[in-house]
Amino acid sequence: MTTIAILQKLAAFAAAQGKTLDQLTTALLDAGRGCFERLKEFGIRVHLVNNEVVHIWHRGTTHHLANTQDVINAFILGL
């Protein structure tokens, strides 16, 4: 995926949540440092368990992710 395609996808995701790309970028950067509070603004609920990032969907389905910036970014792009 090209950089332009990634930015377009992230911008579309942010816009769908009524937010800006800057706000999403800040949330992703914070998440890469282990601070997941801003992701809640985008409807993404995650928490840290034993150095893994756990994302829980509203219906109880969970995803366990490595606590790295690349994995978190890839997960968000996959949404």
C-alpha atoms as an extended CHARMM CRD file, in Angstrom:
* protein
*
        79  EXT
         1         1  MET       CA              0.0000000000        0.0000000000        0.0000000000  PROA      1               0.0000000000
         2         2  THR       CA              1.4120000000        3.4020000000       -0.9300000000  PROA      2               0.0000000000
         3         3  THR       CA              1.8140000000        6.2400000000        1.5280000000  PROA      3               0.0000000000
         4         4  ILE       CA             -0.9190000000        8.1980000000       -0.2270000000  PROA      4               0.0000000000
         5         5  ALA       CA             -3.3140000000        5.2410000000       -0.0040000000  PROA      5               0.0000000000
         6         6  ILE       CA             -2.5500000000        4.8280000000        3.7090000000  PROA      6               0.0000000000
         7         7  LEU       CA             -3.1510000000        8.5290000000        4.3870000000  PROA      7               0.0000000000
         8         8  GLN       CA             -6.4070000000        8.4540000000        2.4160000000  PROA      8               0.0000000000
         9         9  LYS       CA             -7.6040000000        5.4210000000        4.3580000000  PROA      9               0.0000000000
        10        10  LEU       CA             -6.6800000000        6.9950000000        7.7010000000  PROA      10              0.0000000000
        11        11  ALA       CA             -8.3110000000       10.3030000000        6.7150000000  PROA      11              0.0000000000
        12        12  ALA       CA            -11.5010000000        8.4920000000        5.6920000000  PROA      12              0.0000000000
        13        13  PHE       CA            -11.5460000000        6.5690000000        8.9830000000  PROA      13              0.0000000000
        14        14  ALA       CA            -11.0590000000        9.7900000000       10.9660000000  PROA      14              0.0000000000
        15        15  ALA       CA            -13.7390000000       11.6120000000        8.9700000000  PROA      15              0.0000000000
        16        16  ALA       CA            -16.2060000000        8.7800000000        9.5560000000  PROA      16              0.0000000000
        17        17  GLN       CA            -15.7210000000        9.3920000000       13.2750000000  PROA      17              0.0000000000
        18        18  GLY       CA            -16.1480000000       13.1720000000       12.8870000000  PROA      18              0.0000000000
        19        19  LYS       CA            -12.4490000000       13.7400000000       13.6040000000  PROA      19              0.0000000000
        20        20  THR       CA             -9.4670000000       15.0510000000       11.6700000000  PROA      20              0.0000000000
        21        21  LEU       CA             -6.4460000000       13.1780000000       10.3880000000  PROA      21              0.0000000000
        22        22  ASP       CA             -4.3390000000       15.1810000000       12.8550000000  PROA      22              0.0000000000
        23        23  GLN       CA             -6.4280000000       13.8850000000       15.7510000000  PROA      23              0.0000000000
        24        24  LEU       CA             -6.0810000000       10.2950000000       14.5390000000  PROA      24              0.0000000000
        25        25  THR       CA             -2.3340000000       10.7270000000       14.0240000000  PROA      25              0.0000000000
        26        26  THR       CA             -1.9740000000       11.9920000000       17.5840000000  PROA      26              0.0000000000
        27        27  ALA       CA             -4.0200000000        9.0610000000       18.8940000000  PROA      27              0.0000000000
        28        28  LEU       CA             -1.8450000000        6.5800000000       16.9700000000  PROA      28              0.0000000000
        29        29  LEU       CA              1.3740000000        8.1600000000       18.1990000000  PROA      29              0.0000000000
        30        30  ASP       CA              0.0780000000        8.0590000000       21.7700000000  PROA      30              0.0000000000
        31        31  ALA       CA             -0.9390000000        4.4200000000       21.3480000000  PROA      31              0.0000000000
        32        32  GLY       CA              2.5760000000        3.5840000000       20.1990000000  PROA      32              0.0000000000
        33        33  ARG       CA              3.7860000000        4.9160000000       23.5430000000  PROA      33              0.0000000000
        34        34  GLY       CA              1.2510000000        2.8630000000       25.5010000000  PROA      34              0.0000000000
        35        35  CYS       CA             -1.3390000000        5.6090000000       26.0500000000  PROA      35              0.0000000000
        36        36  PHE       CA             -4.6330000000        4.4230000000       24.5610000000  PROA      36              0.0000000000
        37        37  GLU       CA             -6.9870000000        7.0830000000       25.9410000000  PROA      37              0.0000000000
        38        38  ARG       CA             -7.2720000000        9.0560000000       22.6800000000  PROA      38              0.0000000000
        39        39  LEU       CA             -8.2230000000        5.9530000000       20.7030000000  PROA      39              0.0000000000
        40        40  LYS       CA            -11.5010000000        5.9780000000       22.6540000000  PROA      40              0.0000000000
        41        41  GLU       CA            -12.4200000000        9.1370000000       20.7280000000  PROA      41              0.0000000000
        42        42  PHE       CA            -12.5140000000        6.9080000000       17.6480000000  PROA      42              0.0000000000
        43        43  GLY       CA            -14.5620000000        4.1600000000       19.2750000000  PROA      43              0.0000000000
        44        44  ILE       CA            -11.5170000000        1.9330000000       19.7340000000  PROA      44              0.0000000000
        45        45  ARG       CA            -11.3610000000        0.3860000000       23.1910000000  PROA      45              0.0000000000
        46        46  VAL       CA             -8.0330000000       -1.2010000000       24.0650000000  PROA      46              0.0000000000
        47        47  HSD       CA             -6.0270000000       -1.8820000000       27.1760000000  PROA      47              0.0000000000
        48        48  LEU       CA             -2.6460000000       -3.3360000000       28.0390000000  PROA      48              0.0000000000
        49        49  VAL       CA             -2.4480000000       -6.8590000000       29.4840000000  PROA      49              0.0000000000
        50        50  ASN       CA              0.9420000000       -8.4840000000       30.0800000000  PROA      50              0.0000000000
        51        51  ASN       CA              2.5970000000       -6.2190000000       27.4840000000  PROA      51              0.0000000000
        52        52  GLU       CA             -0.0460000000       -7.1190000000       24.8970000000  PROA      52              0.0000000000
        53        53  VAL       CA             -2.6090000000       -4.7130000000       23.5410000000  PROA      53              0.0000000000
        54        54  VAL       CA             -6.0830000000       -6.1900000000       23.8600000000  PROA      54              0.0000000000
        55        55  HSD       CA             -8.8830000000       -4.8180000000       21.7110000000  PROA      55              0.0000000000
        56        56  ILE       CA            -12.4060000000       -5.8180000000       22.7050000000  PROA      56              0.0000000000
        57        57  TRP       CA            -15.2070000000       -5.4580000000       20.1780000000  PROA      57              0.0000000000
        58        58  HSD       CA            -18.6410000000       -4.4520000000       21.4050000000  PROA      58              0.0000000000
        59        59  ARG       CA            -19.8670000000       -8.0440000000       21.0690000000  PROA      59              0.0000000000
        60        60  GLY       CA            -17.1280000000       -9.5160000000       23.2250000000  PROA      60              0.0000000000
        61        61  THR       CA            -14.7020000000      -10.6080000000       20.4870000000  PROA      61              0.0000000000
        62        62  THR       CA            -11.1250000000       -9.8500000000       21.4790000000  PROA      62              0.0000000000
        63        63  HSD       CA             -7.9050000000       -9.3130000000       19.5510000000  PROA      63              0.0000000000
        64        64  HSD       CA             -4.5060000000       -9.6460000000       21.1920000000  PROA      64              0.0000000000
        65        65  LEU       CA             -1.8230000000       -7.5240000000       19.5220000000  PROA      65              0.0000000000
        66        66  ALA       CA              1.8730000000       -7.0340000000       20.1090000000  PROA      66              0.0000000000
        67        67  ASN       CA              2.5040000000       -3.7020000000       21.8010000000  PROA      67              0.0000000000
        68        68  THR       CA              4.3940000000       -2.1000000000       18.9090000000  PROA      68              0.0000000000
        69        69  GLN       CA              3.6630000000        0.9510000000       16.7860000000  PROA      69              0.0000000000
        70        70  ASP       CA              3.6880000000       -1.0500000000       13.5330000000  PROA      70              0.0000000000
        71        71  VAL       CA              1.2140000000       -3.6520000000       14.7880000000  PROA      71              0.0000000000
        72        72  ILE       CA             -1.1310000000       -1.0150000000       16.2350000000  PROA      72              0.0000000000
        73        73  ASN       CA             -1.0220000000        1.0150000000       13.0020000000  PROA      73              0.0000000000
        74        74  ALA       CA             -1.6920000000       -2.0830000000       10.8910000000  PROA      74              0.0000000000
        75        75  PHE       CA             -4.6300000000       -2.9760000000       13.1270000000  PROA      75              0.0000000000
        76        76  ILE       CA             -6.1460000000        0.4960000000       12.7680000000  PROA      76              0.0000000000
        77        77  LEU       CA             -5.6930000000        0.3800000000        8.9990000000  PROA      77              0.0000000000
        78        78  GLY       CA             -7.4650000000       -2.9720000000        8.9780000000  PROA      78              0.0000000000
        79        79  LEU       CA            -10.5320000000       -1.5050000000       10.6450000000  PROA      79              0.0000000000
